[in-house]
């Protein structure tokens, strides 16, 4: 009888059993930062409790490997506290340059050798044309910005004359940014129909004197409190990348939490020629995402708005910021720098399936 053909090839091995496999140690395999973020998520999402300063500091202490998880938690917090809508706003530099203050990041200061020239207050038709363009984008907010220390009587009257016209002809809520307010001015703006007043803290109290010397952090804080006392919504933004430390950024989040703004625009330094900060390098994109997420965790219910410098700092990462806590955009150009085309921002929102809508203090 013929023998069966001999199999040629490597010897067959039996399938390993569970006993043969190395033990799986979940404690070793699970990154430690997930435990920190899980605890913070329990507070913000399950019990809906705001974080304490030490809790937020524990998140800020996590390394770069934690940024994706940090961003994911911040997005969950944004959806839970604010909902899915994204608010779109246009801003207009209604009076550009010639400002007497010395904010070291600002090319509109008359104290620096900047290429930005002083121009007078735009006329009514120019302002209305810009407002109509903003409304056509589906925006709900339009902000008049003036490069002044604070409004004198003539300037205040011009603002008060424009606000109802813009609102009635475009349907937009009107915000104003006109510097430090004097006695009774916040009340007059509120009575005149101003929806929000913007006055940025920019940076922490402990760092402020290094970037501004012609007025104090306390003067800015007083205007912010006057805005809220008058019944307007407070828009109070930040500028990251001016040389502040992580500890000072955390300090700033705490100071904002104490003020209780409706909106916090997030600006990233775009070094302007002729200013004292012209030589600074822009913030790293991943670092910007990290701090967007941390501002969301520390300020869970605010409108956190993409503002100046995002194109330079984040580039192709801008969509990631919208899944890391951002829920509002300034579209179009900024005050003295160009933004990207509004159509690109609207396409980004559509790709992310994020609806455009008005947000407010009720959230």
ZAMARGU-4260 file (C-alpha; in steps of 0.2 Angstrom, whole numbers, plus 5000, padded with zeros to 4 digits):
<rodrens>
0) 5000/5000/5000 | 5006/5017/4995 | 5010/5029/5009 | 5001/5046/5010 | 5011/5061/5004
5) 5022/5069/5016 | 5016/5087/5021 | 5030/5099/5016 | 5031/5115/5027 | 5033/5122/5044
10) 5027/5111/5058 | 5009/5116/5064 | 5007/5123/5082 | 4993/5121/5093 | 4982/5136/5096
15) 4988/5145/5112 | 4976/5144/5127 | 4971/5157/5139 | 4984/5150/5151 | 4997/5153/5138
20) 4994/5171/5135 | 5002/5185/5146 | 4991/5192/5159 | 4983/5209/5155 | 4986/5222/5168
25) 4973/5235/5166 | 4981/5246/5179 | 4998/5246/5169 | 4990/5249/5152 | 4977/5263/5156
30) 4986/5280/5155 | 4985/5289/5172 | 4978/5305/5164 | 4962/5296/5160 | 4958/5294/5179
35) 4961/5312/5182 | 4949/5317/5168 | 4936/5304/5173 | 4935/5312/5190 | 4933/5329/5182
40) 4920/5323/5170 | 4910/5316/5185 | 4910/5333/5193 | 4906/5343/5177 | 4894/5330/5169
45) 4886/5319/5182 | 4884/5331/5196 | 4885/5347/5186 | 4897/5355/5198 | 4910/5368/5193
50) 4928/5363/5196 | 4938/5370/5210 | 4955/5379/5207 | 4965/5363/5212 | 4955/5352/5201
55) 4958/5363/5186 | 4976/5364/5190 | 4977/5345/5190 | 4970/5345/5172 | 4983/5359/5167
60) 4997/5348/5174 | 4994/5334/5162 | 5006/5331/5148 | 5004/5333/5130 | 4999/5315/5128
65) 4983/5320/5137 | 4977/5333/5125 | 4966/5322/5114 | 4957/5316/5129 | 4956/5333/5137
70) 4949/5340/5121 | 4936/5326/5121 | 4930/5330/5138 | 4929/5348/5135 | 4918/5345/5120
75) 4906/5334/5131 | 4906/5348/5143 | 4902/5361/5130 | 4887/5350/5123 | 4880/5347/5141
80) 4881/5365/5147 | 4878/5375/5131 | 4871/5364/5118 | 4876/5361/5100 | 4873/5378/5092
85) 4888/5389/5087 | 4886/5408/5087 | 4893/5418/5073 | 4898/5436/5075 | 4905/5450/5064
90) 4915/5464/5071 | 4919/5481/5063 | 4933/5493/5068 | 4922/5508/5068 | 4936/5520/5073
95) 4954/5513/5070 | 4971/5518/5077 | 4976/5533/5087 | 4973/5525/5104 | 4982/5534/5118
100) 4985/5518/5128 | 5000/5507/5127 | 4994/5489/5126 | 5010/5481/5120 | 5001/5469/5108
105) 4991/5482/5099 | 4995/5490/5083 | 4982/5504/5086 | 4992/5512/5099 | 4998/5530/5095
110) 5013/5526/5106 | 5021/5513/5094 | 5028/5515/5076 | 5015/5504/5068 | 5009/5504/5050
115) 4991/5506/5056 | 4985/5524/5053 | 4972/5533/5063 | 4956/5535/5054 | 4940/5544/5060
120) 4923/5536/5065 | 4915/5528/5050 | 4900/5535/5043 | 4882/5528/5045 | 4881/5520/5028
125) 4898/5511/5030 | 4893/5504/5047 | 4876/5498/5040 | 4884/5490/5025 | 4896/5480/5036
130) 4881/5475/5047 | 4871/5469/5032 | 4886/5458/5026 | 4887/5451/5043 | 4868/5447/5044
135) 4869/5439/5027 | 4881/5426/5034 | 4868/5420/5046 | 4876/5429/5061 | 4866/5434/5076
140) 4879/5447/5083 | 4887/5462/5077 | 4901/5472/5087 | 4906/5490/5085 | 4924/5492/5090
145) 4932/5508/5094 | 4951/5512/5097 | 4949/5523/5112 | 4953/5524/5130 | 4935/5526/5133
150) 4920/5535/5124 | 4919/5554/5126 | 4902/5562/5125 | 4902/5565/5106 | 4907/5547/5103
155) 4894/5540/5115 | 4881/5549/5106 | 4886/5542/5089 | 4886/5525/5096 | 4869/5527/5103
160) 4862/5534/5087 | 4869/5519/5077 | 4863/5505/5088 | 4844/5505/5085 | 4847/5508/5066
165) 4858/5493/5065 | 4846/5482/5075 | 4831/5488/5066 | 4838/5486/5049 | 4847/5470/5051
170) 4839/5461/5065 | 4856/5458/5073 | 4860/5460/5091 | 4872/5474/5093 | 4888/5474/5104
175) 4900/5488/5108 | 4918/5489/5113 | 4923/5506/5117 | 4936/5505/5131 | 4935/5510/5149
180) 4917/5517/5154 | 4915/5532/5165 | 4901/5536/5177 | 4884/5532/5170 | 4890/5527/5153
185) 4886/5509/5155 | 4868/5513/5160 | 4866/5524/5145 | 4872/5511/5133 | 4861/5498/5141
190) 4846/5510/5139 | 4851/5513/5121 | 4849/5494/5117 | 4867/5488/5117 | 4866/5469/5119
195) 4883/5465/5125 | 4898/5476/5130 | 4916/5469/5126 | 4930/5474/5138 | 4944/5461/5138
200) 4954/5457/5154 | 4967/5450/5141 | 4978/5442/5155 | 4979/5439/5173 | 4981/5453/5186
205) 4998/5447/5190 | 5004/5449/5172 | 4994/5464/5167 | 5007/5477/5171 | 5020/5469/5159
210) 5009/5472/5144 | 5000/5488/5149 | 5006/5503/5159 | 4994/5517/5155 | 4979/5509/5164
215) 4977/5496/5177 | 4969/5479/5177 | 4958/5485/5191 | 4951/5499/5179 | 4946/5485/5167
220) 4938/5475/5181 | 4928/5490/5186 | 4921/5492/5169 | 4916/5474/5167 | 4907/5475/5184
225) 4898/5491/5178 | 4892/5482/5162 | 4884/5468/5172 | 4877/5480/5185 | 4868/5490/5170
230) 4860/5474/5164 | 4870/5471/5148 | 4879/5455/5144 | 4897/5455/5147 | 4909/5450/5134
235) 4926/5448/5142 | 4941/5440/5132 | 4958/5434/5134 | 4974/5435/5124 | 4986/5420/5126
240) 5004/5421/5121 | 5010/5437/5128 | 5023/5428/5140 | 5011/5423/5153 | 5014/5407/5163
245) 5003/5392/5165 | 4999/5398/5183 | 4994/5415/5176 | 4982/5407/5164 | 4974/5397/5178
250) 4973/5413/5188 | 4965/5422/5173 | 4952/5408/5172 | 4948/5411/5190 | 4946/5429/5188
255) 4934/5427/5174 | 4924/5415/5184 | 4923/5428/5197 | 4916/5441/5185 | 4904/5429/5177
260) 4904/5435/5158 | 4892/5428/5146 | 4905/5427/5132 | 4924/5424/5133 | 4933/5428/5116
265) 4949/5418/5114 | 4963/5428/5106 | 4980/5421/5102 | 4994/5433/5100 | 4998/5438/5082
270) 5014/5448/5084 | 5011/5465/5075 | 5025/5475/5068 | 5031/5490/5078 | 5023/5484/5094
275) 5034/5478/5109 | 5028/5460/5107 | 5032/5460/5088 | 5047/5448/5091 | 5037/5435/5101
280) 5034/5418/5093 | 5015/5413/5090 | 5008/5400/5102 | 5010/5382/5097 | 4994/5375/5089
285) 4993/5360/5101 | 4996/5371/5116 | 4982/5382/5110 | 4970/5367/5109 | 4975/5362/5127
290) 4971/5379/5133 | 4954/5380/5124 | 4949/5364/5133 | 4955/5370/5150 | 4946/5387/5148
295) 4930/5376/5144 | 4932/5365/5159 | 4935/5381/5170 | 4921/5391/5162 | 4908/5377/5157
300) 4893/5389/5153 | 4901/5403/5144 | 4901/5407/5125 | 4919/5403/5121 | 4922/5412/5105
305) 4936/5410/5092 | 4944/5427/5090 | 4960/5435/5083 | 4975/5425/5079 | 4967/5408/5077
310) 4972/5407/5059 | 4990/5410/5063 | 4991/5399/5078 | 4980/5385/5074 | 4980/5384/5055
315) 4973/5367/5050 | 4968/5363/5068 | 4954/5376/5068 | 4941/5362/5067 | 4949/5353/5082
320) 4946/5368/5092 | 4927/5367/5089 | 4928/5349/5096 | 4938/5355/5111 | 4926/5368/5119
325) 4924/5382/5106 | 4906/5386/5102 | 4906/5403/5094 | 4916/5412/5080 | 4921/5429/5074
330) 4920/5428/5055 | 4928/5438/5042 | 4942/5451/5046 | 4947/5457/5063 | 4952/5474/5068
335) 4969/5477/5060 | 4972/5459/5053 | 4964/5448/5040 | 4953/5433/5045 | 4950/5419/5033
340) 4935/5419/5021 | 4918/5418/5030 | 4913/5404/5017 | 4928/5393/5024 | 4921/5395/5042
345) 4903/5391/5037 | 4909/5376/5027 | 4919/5370/5043 | 4903/5371/5053 | 4893/5362/5040
350) 4907/5348/5039 | 4906/5346/5058 | 4887/5346/5058 | 4886/5361/5070 | 4871/5372/5068
355) 4872/5391/5069 | 4861/5399/5082 | 4861/5413/5094 | 4867/5410/5112 | 4865/5420/5128
360) 4865/5421/5146 | 4850/5409/5148 | 4862/5394/5144
</rodrens>
